[in-house]
Amino acid sequence: MDFLDRFDVGVTTHQRKIVADIRARKGRTFLVSFSIFIGVLSVVSLFTVRDLIMQQFAADIQPSQLSMIDVWVNLPNDMDVDNAAVLATLNRQDAVGQQFDILNGIERVEGWVYTPIAFRHVDDDEFIEGELRSYATPLDAVQIEPMRLIAGGAWPAPGQRQVALETRMADRYGFAVGDKIVLRAAGADDVDETTYTVSGLVFHPYIIRGASPTGGVSFGPADGIYVQPQDAQALLNSMALTRIVARYENFALAEQNFNAFQNLIAQATPYLPVFAVIDEPANNSQQQTATSLGNVLTLLALVTIVDAGFLVFNIVSTIMVEQRRQIGIMTSLGASGLDNFIIYIGTAFVYGFIGTLPALPLGIFAGYLATLSIAPLLDILIEGFRWSSSAVIIGAVLGLSVPVIAAIIPVYHGIRVTIIEAITDFGIDTSHYGGRAARLIAALPLPINARQAIANLIRKRRRPMVTGTSLMLAMAAFMGVISVSIFFNAAFAETFGRFNSQFLIIPARLQPFEMMQALVESVEGVEAVAPGTFVTVQIQGDYINFIGRSNRIASLSLEPTANVYDFEYIAGEGWSNDPTRSGVVITEPMANRLGLEVGDSIPVVVSGRAIAPEIIGIQREAFFDQFFLRWQEMARLIGLTRNAPQPNQTIIMARMAERDADVPVVGLDDVGLSIAWGRPLLGHHAIITAGFAADENLAVGDVMQLTIGDNTGTFTVAGVIEIPPQFRDLIPEGVALNFADLVALMGDAVGGEPIPNGYFVRLAKPNPTVSDVDAVIARVKQAMLEQGVTGRFQNQLAQAEQLNAVVNQLTTVLLVAAVLIAAVGAVALLTTLSLSVFERQKEIGIMRSIGADSLTVAVQFFLEGLIVGLLAWLLAIPLSYVLALTVIDTFGLENIAFRYPPSALLIGFAGMLVLTTIASFVPALNAARKTVAEVIRYQ
């Protein structure tokens, strides 16, 4: 009280009492304040992470610039294509003479060229794989998901061998403006290495490592090399687009026309859609991921501070019991109930103030560092020191209010003691001694120390219950996060373990299978190559895929006899007995969600075409949804065939009676007819172009005779159409028939020889490592480059490791929060046992006086902590399952088949033992050091 005596002015009696109690129990004050410190530290740091991430997304991601429809496309052959004409057609919104109603409402369509390319520093020998990014327009004219030029640089000058690098790539690989970079791509006859100059750095916030057409992870921002279209043409010897992106005036129109837009690309352009996604700009997938992470962090932060509140409740309850006589004396001297309430609530407030004050600045710094570590996972860039004022305010409010709120109930009950009750309180409570419980405990076949520990916990059951609740929350959070991490890693291992191929090849241009097979299998280390068709499939009905939060999934269609995937059917036979059987195999979670069984048809849309294949098997799978077709069947569905007529694409030369030159004939299906003519075409009828009609002097109602091979047919002219100006260089003047009529005239069957757009590669070495696969990929890549073939390579082992790394990094952040919660639980147990030692000094003295040694005394208190921890662990098991499901649901993964891993319980049990051992050690040691003389002096 010296301090207060010296500075008496302005210090009230309430404040004197509060400060006296705080100073009298410095150890207790430290423990309670430390728990509040951990809680506030968690709140400020985790809320800072959430706020900084969301602020960065809000600053970088503009919904008005996001694409709504993103279509990956292939060019079926090496034909030259006029991208300007293609985009002019797709951008003809409400234009005069525009024939495509689905383009009404189009805001903008752009074409992108994203393709792999090798790069290196001029002084290095090893090439690194990156991604070349170019556009059908100049870089500074890109309007959909544009990049931003960073000050100090300039846009690449067309034709001057200049590039811009994504700033995160420049940081990662040590490039600066003015540096030289060597690029290697396939030329016409050999491999070219060209030196370019870095003219500038760009920040491209819309580039993320998302789902690729193969279901893997695409390139991210640290791999981007940006060139003007003229330089892309020179590097790649082609400007074939790889993606066509579109924005409609509103998202409802984009949803309505999603399939039709893909159809239009297939029918009205030379490109074939192979993968498509739709994303709502106002609720885009990047924003969803950030929001989900923020929600999980918020949940864990609140659990931490609430956990600290249980400790405050326990401590204040103990204080109210200890000071019953003081409360009675203060009441007898005239203190009102409000006075006593203010004193003890004020004590709780001071606990909160002491813990909150240092936690605020440390939480700001910890949150900033945590954000820097998480930012690369979300592909965002944090520049300069940042902090969140709202996180600090929330942390301060919770740090000061939670202790006060937690103290209200024990203080309210404590100050209600009467003067008589307070004066006659002897500090000994005998209400829980004896009785049935005591007889039951005495009958337990346990050592006397264990029975005594149980009896003490029952006697003071309110305090162990509150402490156990705090520990239960800590263990539930820890086991819940651990179970999610273990499940994800096990699911990834199981999924990728079923693939017997080690990497995938996706050529930039379609290649004949025989050529690719011979080329790749000639490379050292390759055992076999199998064809595949990699496309996106849109599932109809009530279905949402957790990747991308849409009803679309990547389908890796394969050859069942190639042994590239180990099927384990839980229903149906799949291709076990008939590898040529038509039908689809889907995974168990998908079948359950859609309510489908073997023999049912599953309605899907592939490249804009609606089909309903029969389900011939259901595959065992816990995590990823899979959609398997025979690759030949999928290739035919999306038009990847050769030497066969394709609706709306194949042009056949036919002989026409009384005409010297052959006439071009195309077969149109219903979609093609609706686009070209606007109505169906009857059998044995034809529509002709205006130019052809003028040349041959034909009109509606005239009859013409066409011959292909040995087959001749007679057709009546049903209409005359104009070729749109933008297609006059692509579509010859001629005749259009119903596709079925063209097939009959050719005497050929619909179908033809399918062409794969991807390849599964199996290595000769058993159980290869990631580096083994990378070494073989490098050799295959070199062999392909020497033949003028480029493409994407997906190391499936590396992909599994990358996915595991992402999950582990995210769960590490969650585990840190869980450990902080566990620390609060440990402090709660430590405080409870310390109070127990303090209160039971006479009991310890009696034990000592009848011969108990230090070990016996220490073991009793240690067992009390262990029992509380064990009960908390048991009660935490179901709660951890609920928490794991909550975390999964918050991340938008509610549709996966989550299975709680038993190993999480063992890890949780081990963590409980460590936690209770640490928390019980100091109180048990203090109890063991008590002497008989010390306890006799205790009053």
Secondary structure, 3 states (H helix, E strand, C coil): CHHHHHCCCCCCHHHHHHHHHHHHCHHHHHHHHHHHHHHHHHHHHHHHHHHHHHHHHHHHCCHHHCCCEEEEEECCCCCCCCHHHHHHHHCCCCCCCCCCHHHCCEEEEEEEEEEEEEEEECCCCCCEEEEEEEECCCHHHCCCCCCEECCCCCCCCCCCCEEEEEHHHHHHHCCCCCCEEEEEEECCCCEEEEEEEEEEEEECCCCCCCECCCCCECCCHHHEEECCHHHHHHHHCCCCCCEEEEEECCHHHHHHCHHHHHHHHHHHCCCEEEEEEECCHHHCHHHHHHHHHHHHHHHHHHHHHHHHHHHHHHHHHHHHHHCHHHHHHHHHCCCCHHHHHHHHHHHHHHHHHHHHHHHHHHHHHHHHHHHHHHHHHHCCCCCCCCCCHHHHHHHHHHHHHHHHHHHHHHHHHHCCCCHHHHHCCCCCCCCCCCHHHHHHHHCCCCCHHHHHHHHHHHHCCHHHHHHHHHHHHHHHHHHHHHHHHHHHHHHHHHHHHCECCCEEEEECCCCCHHHHHHHHHCCCCEEEEEEEEEEEEEECCCCCECCCCECEEEEEEECHHHCCECCCEEEECCCCCCCCCCCEEEEHHHHHHHCCCCCCECCEEECCEEECCEEEEEECCCCCCCEECEHHHHHHHHCCEECCCCCCCCEEEEEECCCCCCEEEEEECHHHHHHHCCCCCCCCEEEEEHHHHHHHCCCCCCEEEEEECCEEEEEEEEEEECCCHHHCCCCCCCEEEEHHHHHHHHCCCCCCEECCCEEEEEECCCCCCHHHHHHHHHHHHHHHHHCCCCEEEEEHHHHHHHHHHHHHHHHHHHHHHHHHHHHHHHHHHHHHHHHHHHHCHHHHHHHHHCCCCHHHHHHHHHHHHHHHHHHHHHHHHHHHHHHHHHHHHHCCCCCCCCCCCHHHHHHHHHHHHHHHHHHHHHHHHHHHHCCHHHHHHCC
